[in-house]
Amino acid sequence: MSADIEILRKNALAIFQAGIIAADPYIAVKQCLSVNKNHLEIALKQNFEKRVGNWSKIHLIAFGKAACAMAKAAQEIIPESTLACAIAVTNYENVQEIENLEILGASHPLPDENGYQAAQRITEQLKTAQQDELVLVLISGGGSALLPYPVGGISLEEKISTTDLLLACGVTINEINCVRKHLSQLKGGRLTQLAYPADVHALILSDVLGDDLSAIASGTTVADDSTYTDAITVFKSRQVWDRVPINVQKVLEEGVQGKREETPKSDNPSFKNSATTLVGSNAISVTAMINTAKEQGYQAKLYSDNLNGEARDEADKLALYVKQLIEAGIKKPIALLAGGETTVTLKGKGKGGRNQEMALAFALASEKYALPNCWTFLSGGTDGIDGTSPAAGGIVDAESVQRMKQAKLNPSNELNNNNSYIALEKSEDLIMTGATGTNVADLQIVLIQPCVIKP
């Protein structure tokens, strides 16, 4: 590997790390909470004001991949005399022992019995909250799967099979959330409703592009505008209503008939004393990457703040854009930065994830478009876990495809088999961070040095 490529790779990894640090859940919570005269103050970043309450008790509840770090930060600030409980539910990979914190591990992305029991534990605690008390809710990515709590009449298995059916027929995330909210005792604002008449404040680390609060963890603390009729329409519009478990059909139909309470709407009294602070997001991390790239001497450009679509297709478009930039002439180093969440349509049986697939596809596209030897490309998940692999993503350069071939691999075949992990492992292009304890979707970086194009 040439010295120039090694420098580019080192810089790209440093920029990626800056994006992860910007989403550090511990620091984010610390910046939002403070105590003045034994009263807790909560920053409202929307207008830089603070929410101050003389709460007699504070119920601390955290769930998501960053739950442990967020709860630890809050616990260190909240006066011990007012702390009624401190519960954190996270995925097994992020479980850690923290003094005076009740840590509950559960499965992600597929819910399990431990998650169901954790949801019951939180519900019991919420019901004890009283007026003039605060329920401080710390939410991060993965929260929806980690707290499965089906409404009466359906089992956890029936709810999981319903979600699997939705995923198989290509519905949008908003449609999935619409159904989830009407089958859950916590989602769709029902957590806030359970806590009433206590005050509620949510600190949210967003893993949803655009930061739609109703979509993050299926909107446990915000009002829900969707209805039981909307939920049924999701299935019927895809012609799969007859494949929905009978008990789930019954619950939704009873809702339409008014036999089950709707999810709480914006005029519900429980939202009068409820507020939210967004403490971290993909956009915040992309901004941190832009600043770091500038500090390194790059001309930083935002390529996309909502990169989506098929990973390999987006990689091809990006490689073509890089070629056009180079052909137009580059006078100083350029950093193209993006944030988003691509998808992968599985056609093979290999191992990998959307970030590794994008990295492998970009390496192959660089050959197709004959990119000069003066670039590196990185795609990584901020949670440190990409797809079915232990890698966070991949970082490739102009020599990556050759390294794969030297390892007796056909990179095109590996891409077609969705086997990006093995291909990048052989070329030593995997990013291995381990679980980061945060999750604000994915980050992409292209670094380009000025170089001479041979005729």
Beta strands, then each sheet from edge to edge (+ up, - down):
strand 1: 33-36
strand 2: 39-44
strand 3: 49-53
strand 4: 58-63
strand 5: 83-91
strand 6: 102-106
strand 7: 134-139
strand 8: 199-205
strand 9: 274-280
strand 10: 299-307
strand 11: 334-340
strand 12: 375-381
strand 13: 393-397
strand 14: 430-431
strand 15: 442-448
sheet 1: 1+ 2- 3+
sheet 2: 6+ 5+ 4+ 7+ 8+ 9+
sheet 3: 10+ 11+ 15- 12+ 13- 14+
end
